[in-house]
Amino acid sequence: MLKDKRVFVSGGAGVIGMELVDKLLEQGAIVIVGDLKPKPAFWDERVIYRQGDLNLITQEELDAYAPEYFFHLAATFERSIETYDFWGENFRHNIRLSHHLMSCLKDSPTLRRVVFASSYLIYNQRNYTFDSPADRPVSLKETDEISPRNLCGAAKLLHELELEFLGRFNEGRFTTVCARIFRSYGKRSRDVISRWIRMLLNGETLQVYKPEGMFDYIYAGDVAEGLLRLAVSPATGIVNLGSGRARRVSEVIDILRTHFPSLKAQATDMPIPFEASQADMERFRAITGWMPEHRLEDAIPLMIRHEREMFASGEGGLELETGINVLVTSISKKVPLLQAVRKALSKLGGNNRLFGADLDPNCIGRYFVDEFWQMPRTSELPAETLIDYCRANGIRAIIPTRDGELGFFAALADRLRNEGIHVMVSSPESVNACVDKLLFARRLREQSIPAIPTAERLEELDAPAYAVKERYGAGSHRIGLGLAREDAVRHAASMASPIFQPYVSGREYSIDLYRGLDGRTKGAIARTRDRVVDGESQVTTTVSDPELEALGKRVADALDLYGHAVLQVLVDEGGGHHVIECNCRVGGASRLAFEAGLDSLYWFLLEASGQPIAPYPFARSKREKRLVRYAEDRIECR
């Protein structure tokens, strides 16, 4: 039993995974699922879900989940004949994914057991495929000759060998078992039986290949039960998992005909051999004392009933992979930010496109997005034009990047949300409090947060030296630092709306943070500003400073921020904190925080997709990191 055990299931939203998750919950396990698809709406809220490409999960994230058991089901496959395009897909989602996940988990202090969903495609097909129909199936044993049948089979074999390799060095820490699964079928699947049921419900004619072929069909619920039993067994190495009894394709058609009397089937030739295989289940039976229970006659009615319910509710057919197109505005030359957004889109998974907008049609950023929009100034941009553009291009998320446009998007945020377009922007009141340095300081000091004293009149302050800044906006535009009183007055005379602050010497820090829709700050990372040019960090280094991080969270709550924000804080020689300002948007050097575990862009995309981010851990990098900003050339083939 796995009661109270922490179990990570990759590919848990697949046909076998959903059956497995239900069984794990019944046993009282703590279930963490990772899958490209969104979390199934009908799933128990106890399931901790992570949507996205697991190729991009980090060791820190997996350590935060602290799994004791790992069921690796995630994989990609095609039908009988793999296509040319499967070359890259197989590498990324089979070979690379399996290697990456175990690279992250192999040194986990909590991991005890790995169960890998392998495949019978590893066996040499010359032993169970024929040029003409066979009289009886071949029972494949775990010790039979291997020679992978296709790319998918080769990927499965490679990971079996990888697990065997790791086992040599991890004895006493975790054990592994590889289940070579035969022809699985089940509800909401892409298997041939599921496809045929959906075709019959649509009144279509079935296309049947090699009806004389014999396959070991095993129901997904039985696969899940078999994997569970292997997980709690002492078995290691290779174990077959099938029904142990082959059935002809023609038998499947006959069973379907009992439920669809008007069934029409058309035999279609395909250049594939006749298969006749089944699993030798003796080892599995000896290990578990159990055998799969569902015959085709038992399972097919369950699948038909399920598909009919889906059709009746308007949810018939397979769930389509949905994308979330993103528009980043004022992209200018913000290439690192665009690259970070693209990485977040990749991490989310799905068919996503990156749109970029700027007033300048020749900006550098246009070469780093999928589609470019020469967007008018926000002062000349009707809301209807923006909404129409987003509708036409399937844009569901907007990331503003310039202070001057935050007010525009904040004022429109609710209207855009009603149109299904989510904007990473705080409320108009919060934006105004960040843009207005005088209001910012007053708001924070009212809540006993150590903002640096700020005044419109120099007479209100008494300090050895002063800083003079523009009241509105961020950055270092025309700033005067360390000025004597007379120089401060003279400097302010050339400014539109000057404000005065005591000049404080000390070390300058930035605090990147993300505050979600639930009103909670998901995480904060402080960094030193080692070299600053025109107000932006050219060299910056993360530091672990719980006091600064807590201060960032207090500010975010005080201003009721949403999304990513960057605070500037001075720490004087006595260790005193002085909050200078807040940019309520992604900053120029915020990419360092992303790389250190503050996954702001990914969290934002999840929220834009309607998902809560509470189950997603803030997994801060165990090592401090440094960002050095520099120019880089890009060569394109034309």
Order of alpha helices (4+ residues) and beta strands (2+ residues): beta-alpha-beta-beta-alpha-beta-alpha-alpha-beta-beta-beta-alpha-beta-beta-alpha-beta-beta-beta-alpha-beta-beta-alpha-beta-beta-beta-alpha-alpha-beta-alpha-beta-beta-alpha-beta-alpha-beta-alpha-alpha-beta-beta-alpha-beta-beta-beta-beta-alpha-beta-beta-alpha-alpha-beta
